Amino acid sequence: MARAGAVLRAATVAAGTTAVVRRALGELSPGGAERWTRTNHRGEPISLLEGPAVAAGLVTGALASSGDARSRTATALAAAGGGAFGLVDDLAEDTSTRTKGLRGHLGALARGQVTTGGLKVLGIGATSLVAAAVGTRRRGSVLGHLVDVGVNGALVAGTANLVNLLDLRPGRALKASALVSVPFTASATGGTTGAVLGAGAAAAPADLGERDMLGDCGANGLGAVLGSQVAFAAPRAVRWLALAGVVGLTLVSEKVSFSAVIEGNDVLRRVDTWGRRAA
């Protein structure tokens, strides 16, 4: 009962914050509405203002969730880092260049070229490691602890990137995040599920209605929170397996279109299109 109350509290705080921030941003439109407008898969205008609102909801929801103060603080830090550096990429990306994907941005960095995507990779990587250092409790030797911090940081950063790869169709990233987060309700980071569900519920109507999208800001923040749930609750073996899965899917995404895979599977296609308007 106490755990259910914690999930509900985090969901309420996250949903309220997301709704209030989205409304405020809609009224203010910092820098003008055009700065926040992009073109979706249908070629129609869509707003990026959902992203900062969801990121803010995730931060406050994480802080209001159950669990020890260290993991709550670390999760909020991961969400803030993912959201902040994702926002930089959303607003300052040079669309005239063809630098795409994690490999493309890392390649540019290796050549001494700092793209906004490269800056995001570095920034989210750094904040994820800091979050991991804050939220990872020491068990065993110093070396073992450092390895745990490294694995957890990579898991947070990698999941932040992976969820961003799903934000190509309305509601897809929100649905996937909810499905991944719900099983952790009974874990030590279960309260954080409330933050994911609350922020997602507040954003879903406009996202599914194709008026808003998460963008890098919202998707990276959401992914960082999911990564934190695994990092700060799962046993070491599970965390290693989860990291391998995240890395594997990221590498596959460089060659295979997730959208094509989803469209080719009847069950995935039905889940993906649920709630969206018809083509």
N, C-alpha and C positions, 0 to 999 in steps of 0.2 A: 504494500500500500504506500509506504514511504517513497519507494522508488518511482511508482506511478505518479505520485504527487510531484516529485522532482522533474520528471519528464514533462508533465503538464505545465509546471511553472516555467521551465525553460522555453517550451513551445509558445506560451502566452507572451513572454517577454520578447522572444525573437519575432513573432508575428506582429506584435504591436510596434516594435521598433522599425521593422521593414516597411510596414504600411505608412507610418508617420514620416519616415525619411523619404520614401518615394513620393509622397504627396508634397512635402516641402521642396524637394528637388524639382518636381514638376512645375511648381509655382515660380521657383527661382531660375531654373535652367542656367546654371553658372556658365558664362561664356557664350550664351545663346543656344537656342534649341538645335541649330544646325550642327554645333560641335558634338552633340550627343546622338545625332541621327545617322544610321547606317542603312544599308540595303540588305534585306533578308533573301532567303533562297528563292522566293517568288519574284524578286526584283522590286519589292515594295519597301517603303520607309519603315524603320523600326527604331525604337529608342534604347539607348544603353543605360538609361537611368535606373533600371532594375538592379544592375550590378552593385553600385555603391549601397543601395538600400538593403539588398540581401547580405552584403558583407557586414554592414552595421548590425543587422539582426543576428547574424551568426556570432559576432563578438559579444553582444550583450546577452544572448541566449546561452553561450558557453559559460560566461561568468555567473549566470544565474542557475546553472545546472548543478547536479549533485556531484559528489566526489571530492577528493582533497583539493586544497587551494592550489597546489602546484600544477596538477593536471588541468584544472580549469583555466588557470592563468596561461599555461602553455598553449592550450587549444585556442584561446582568444588571441594570443600573439600570432599563432600560425594563420588564423583567419584574417587578422589585420594585415599581416605581411603579404599573404596571397592576394588580398583585395587591393592593397595599395600599389604593389608592383604590377598587378594586372591592369589597374586603372591607368597607370603610366603608359602601358602598351596600347590600351584602348584609345587614348586621346592623343598620343604623340607618335604613333606608328607611321613610318614613311611608307605609304601604300604604293609608291612608285617603284619600290624595290621588289625583287622576287624571293627574298629570304623567307622561307617557310619551314615550319617543323622544327623540332628540337635539334635535329642534326644540322639543319641549315643555320640556325642561330649559333650553335657551338662551333660550326665551321667558320662562321664570320668572326667569332671571338678569337679563334686560333690564328686568323689572319690579321688580327689587330683591329678589326672593325666592330665597333660597339653599336649594335642595333637596339631598338627599344625591346625587342624580344630577347636579345642577349642580356640586356640589363635586367629584364624580368627573371630570366633563368638564374642569374647571379643573386639578385635580391631575394627571391623566394628561397633559393638554396640556403642563403645566409640566415634568413629569419626562421627557416625550418630547423636548421641546426641549433639555433639559440632556443627555439621552443623545445626541441628534443632535450637539450641540456637542462632546461628548467623542469620539464615534466618527467624525465626518466630517473627513477630511483636506483640508487646503487645497490647491486646484488652481486657479491663476490669481489673479484680483484679489480684493480684500477683499469687494467687493460680490458677486461671483460665489460666494464662499465663504458669505456670509451667506444668499444665496438657497438654496444647497445645504442649509445647516443648517435653514432654514425648511421646505423641501420634505421633507427627511428626518424632521424632527420631526412634520410633519403626516401623513406616511405611517405612522409608528409609532403615533401617537394614533388615526388613522383606522382602521387595521387592527385595533387593539385593540377599538374599538367595533364593527367589522363582525363579527368572530368572536363577540362577545357576542350579536349578533343571531341567530346560528345555534344558540345553546345552548337550543333549545326542544324538542328530542327527544333521547333517549339516543344518545350516541356521535356525533351529527351534527358538533359542533364539533371533536371529536378527529379524525374521519375527514377533514374538510375541511382541517384544519391539516396533517395528515400529507401529503395529496395536494399541497398548495401547497409544503410545505417540501422534499420529496424532490428536486425538480429542482435545488435549490440545493446539493446535495451536492458537486457539482464546482466550486462557486464559492469565493470567498475566505471566505465565512461557512458553508462546508459543515459544519464541526463542529457548528454550532448545530442542524443537522437531527437530530443524535444526541440533543440535549436534548429536542427536540420529540417525537421518536419514543419515547425512553425514558420520559419523564413520561407520555406518552399510553398506552403499553403498560401501565404500572403502574396507571393509573387506569381503563383500559378495562373490565375485568371488572365492577367495581362500577357503572360508568356505564351500560354496556349492560344490566346486570342490574337497572337502575332502583333501586339502593340509594343511589347518590350522584349528584350533578350538579356541574358546574364552578362554576355561579353566576357572578356578575360577577367575583369574585376570580380564578378559574381561567381564565375565557374572556378577560378583559381582559389578563391576564398572557401567555396563549398568543398572542393577537393581536399584542401588543406585540413579542414575539419574532419572529413572522413578518414584521412590518413592518420590524424591524431587519435581518433577513436581506436584504431587498430594498434597504433604505436604504444599507447598508454594503458591498454587493457589486455592485449593478447599475449600468450606465452611466446618465448623466444623463437621456438620452431615455427609457430604460425606466422610470426612477423617476417621471418626469412622467406617463407613460402609466399606471403602476400607481396613482399618486395619483388620476388622473382616474377610473380604474375604481373605486377605493374610494369616492370621493365620489359617483360615479354610482349605485353600488349602495346606498349609504346613503340617498340621496335617494329612490330607488325604494322602499326598505323602508318609507318613511313612507306609501306608498300601496298597496303590493302585499305580500301575505303570502308570504314565502319558503316556508313550509310548504305553502301551496296550490300554488305552482309546482312544488315537488318531488313532491307527491302526484299532480300532473297529468302527470308525465313518467315513463314506465315505467323507463327506465334510472336516473334519479336516485332514484326510489322504491326500486328494488332495492338500490342502494348504501346508501341511507339506512336501510333496515330490516335490512340484513345484521347478524347477531349479536344483534339485539333479540328479546325474547320476543314471541310473537304477540299481536295485539290481543284 
